[in-house]
Amino acid sequence: MAGFNITVAGDSAINLEFGNVISEKTNGLIRAAAQTLEADPINGVIELVPTFCSLMVVYNPCVVGYDELTSQVRGKLRGLVATTGGIHRVVKIPVCYGGDFGPDLGDVAEHAGMSAEEVIAIHSGHDYLIDMLGFLPGFAYLGGLDERLHTPRLATPRTRIEPGAVGIGGAQTGIYPLASPGGWRIIGRTPVRPYDPDRESPILYAAGDYLRFVPITPQEFSLIETQVESGTYECEIVKGRAATPVQAGTAGERSEGCEASERSSADDAIAVPQTESNNNQAAGSAAWSEGSEASERNASEHAAVPQVNAVPQASQEEEDEDALWV
């Protein structure tokens, strides 16, 4: 069980603060609180907005006053226990790494002291918890990036990053859902549209879901992009236990899901329609097309990643303060 502090956020919102350090436990408390208040709603509450360390409760002060609201919130959340483990939604995101799709893949690999293939294997080797959404519609702040891939942002941000770009910024990784400026290191790109205002559910995922990056080839990227534009592509979302980090093997060994974007969803999958619309790549995504039958292998079958020197890490406080910058 855990407590929380209530702070005022203007005349029509309060923040429930569960800590000051970004962690899966804190995220679990926030999700548990949101689920509780959604299941047993308070009259006058308009919206719940989860963030890294707090839950904002937006309300109509003409319907419920501050004192009544805080009293009800404390009562409903008494004895709150974090939501951890169990079954989660895992959204599979196909990504073409390297080349024109990921111009900074080489820089990330050099900084980490490993090959581009090893970076791809590590980056796509486990599922990432969505701590919160922000910055842009559908921009997911993901937790759990392997420390070996922590890479400083660009000294000079780009004025335009293409929609679907997958990047690394400091201790985080994520997808740019729309074209925008940004300073993260771009290592790949997805043809899937995380945000589509014409979709029934405009944002493909929510805080508390997990993302799984699935390496694809440039040819697969073009095929999926065409399907997305024609409205025939279905993004696979499965329900299961989030995968823990695995050790990277060869490109062929770590090709999990390369064909997932073209095959029908598994029995427990949820299909979400996407209603709208070189050589360096061969060293990255193309190599992953071999051995895609290995998608059901146990992680123990993967060969170990060669040992590399750990990248010096910032303190937890520095990482948390830096987390929102993109």
N, C-alpha and C positions, 0 to 999 in steps of 0.2 A: 504494500500500500504506500501511497505517496501523497504529499500535500501539494498545494500550489498557492501562489500569491495572485491577488486580483488587483489590477491597475486600471486606471481610467484611460480610455483612448477616444477623447472627444466627448461630445454630448450624446452619442448614440452607439457607443461600443465600449466593451471592456476587454482586457487581455487576461487570460488565465496563464500565468507564467509557471512552467514546470521545471525550470533550471536555467543555467547559463552556459552549458556545454552541449554541443551538438553530439548526440549519441543515439543508438538504436533504442535504448531504454527510454530516453526522453521522448523520442518519436512514438514509441509504443504507448506511453501515457497520453500523449496528445490524441492519438487515434482512438484510444479507449474512451477518452472524454467526449470526443466528437460523436462516436458511435452511441454513447449513452444519451447524449442530448438530442441526437437525431431520432433515437428509438422512443424517447419520452420527452417530446418537445415542450418548450416553455412558450406560452402564449405571448406574442409580441417579438419573439426572436426571429430575425429576418435571414441571417446567414451565419455560418460558421467557417472561419478561415484559418486552417492550420499553417503554422510556420515552423521554423527550425526548433524553437524552444517554447513556443506558446500557442495558444488557441484564441483567436479573436472571436468574440461573440457580438455580432451586430444586432441591434434591437431598435424597436420603435418606442421612444420614450412616451408617446401619447397612449401607448397600450400598456406598457409595463415600466415602472420606475426603477431607478438604480438600486434602491434598497431591497425591493421585492425580487428583482432579478438576481442580485448577488446571493440573497438568502436561498432562493430556489436552486441556483447553481451549486452552492455548497452542499445543500441537502441531497441533490441527485448524484453528486460526485463523491459523496462520503464513502470511504473505503475503496477508492478507485485502484484498480490493478492494471499494470501495463499490458497491452496486447503485444505479445511476442510469439514467435514460432507459429505453428499451426499452418493452415492452408491460406495461400495468398493468390491474388491475380498476378500472373506473370505475362507481360506484354512482350512479344518477340519483335525486335526491330532489326530488319535486314540492313547490313552496312557494307558498303564497298570501301575498303581501306586503301590508303596510299594513292600515288599518282596525282592526277588532277583532283581526285575526290578528297585526298588527304595530304595536302602539300607539306604539312609539318610532321608527318610520321617519322621521317628520317631524323629530324631534330629531337623528337621525343626519344627515339631509339638511342641516339648518340648520348643524350643526357643520362639515360638509364644504363648505358654501357652494355647494350644488348642489340640483337638484330631486330629488323622490322617485323619479322615473322614472330619473334618472341613477344614483342609488344602486342601484336594482334591477338596472340594466344592468351596472354594474361588479361587483356582488356575484355575479351569476349568469353573469359573463362568462368564467370559467375554472374549471378543476378544482383542488380543494384536497387536498393530501396529508394523510393521517391520520398525524400524528406518533406519537400514542399514544392509548390509551383509559384513562379514569379518572374519578374523582369519582362517577359513577353507572354502572351497567351500560349499555354502549352509548354513553356520552358520548365523542364523538370530539374530540380537540384537533387543530384543523386549522391547517396552515401555509399562508402565501401570501396572506393578506388584503391587498388593495390599500391602500397607506399612506393614500390619500385617505379611506378609510372608518374609519381608526383613531379610536375614540371612547371617552372615559372611561366607566367603569362608573357605574351609578346611585349617587348619594350615599347613598341609603337603599335597600338591597336589598328586593325584593318577598318577601313571606312564601310566596307560591305562584306558580309559573310552570307553565303547562299543558304536558302532554306534547306533544312535537313542535314546541315553540317554537324558532325560529331566532333567534339573537341575536349581537350584537357586544359584546365586552368588551375594551377596550384595543386590542391588535394582533391579536386572534383572533376567529374566528367559529365557531359550532358549533350543535348541536341538543341540546335537553334531551330525553332519551328518556323520562323519567318526570317526574311532577309533583314539584316541589321548590322550595325557596327559591332565590333567585339575584339577582345584581346586574347581569347583562348587559342591554344595550339590545335589546329584542325587536322585530325588524323583519318577522317573518313566522311562518308555522307550516306544518308538513307534516302531512298525514293519515296518512302512513306510520309504522309503528311500528319504530324502530331496534332496540328490545329487546322481545322477546316470549318469555317463559319457556316457552311451550308449543310454540315452533317448534323444528324439529330442530336448526337452528343459531340459538340464541336472539338473537345479535347479528348484525345485517345485514351488517356489514363488519368489517375488521380493520386493525390498524396496517399501513401500507404501501399500502393501497388509496387511491383518490381518490374524493371526493364531487363531484358536479356538481348544483348547484341549478337546477331547471327551473321558471320562473314559471308559475303556473296561476291561473285565475279562481276566485272564490268558488263558482261553480256546479260547476266541476271538482273543487274541494276536497270539496264535499258528495258528489259522485258517487264519488270515490275512497274517502272515509271509509265510505260504505255498502258498497263492495266489500271494503274491509279487514275490516269487521265481519262480513261474510258469508263471508269466507275465499276470495273469488274474485279479489281483486286480486293482480297479480304485479308486483313491483318490478323494473324493468329494470336489469340489470348488464351492461355491455359490456366487452370487452377491447380495449384500444387504447392509443395514446399519449395521455398526459394533455394536455389543451388548454392552451395558453399564454394569458395574459391578452389580451383583445381590447379594442379601444376601443368604447365604448358608442355605439349609434346611437339611433334612435327606438324607441319601445315596440314598434312593429310589426316593426322590423328585428331586434330582439333578442328574438324569441319562440321561440328554439330549444327544441324538445322540448315545447311546450305540449300537443301531442297525444300525446306519447310514452307517457303513462300509460295511454292507452286503446288504443293500437295494439299489435300483436304485436311481440315482440322482434326485433331485427335478427338476421342470420344468425349473428353471433358473440356474441349476447346470452345471458345466463344468467338464467332466470326464477326468482325467489325468492318463493314464496307468502307472503303476509301472513295468517297463519292466524287471527288474532284481531281478536278485536276490539281600499249605503251609499255612500256617496259617496266616502269616503276610499279605499275599496278600488278604486273605479273609477279613481282617480288612480294606483293602483299596479298590482295584479295584473290587473284587467280589461283594461287597455290592452294587455296582452301577448297577448291572445287573437288579435289581428289579425296576419296575416302569418305564421302558424305553418308555412307551406310553406317558410319560409326556413331550416329546420333544417339543410340541407346546404350553405348558402352558406359560402364561404371567409371567414375573418375580415377579409380585406382589403376586403370589401364593406361593412363596417360604418362608419358615419359617425363622425368623431372626436368625442370628448367635449369640450365647451367647456372651456377652460383654467380651473382653479380654483386658488386659493392652497393650497399644501401645508399640511397640518395639522402643527403642531410635534410632533416625535416624541421619545419617550424614548430613552435610550441602549439599546444591545443588552443590556447587563447589567440595566438596570431592567426591560426588557420580559421577559427570561427569568425574573427573580425574581418578576414579577407574573403569569406565564403560567398558573399553576395555579388562581388565584382565579377563582371563577365567581359 
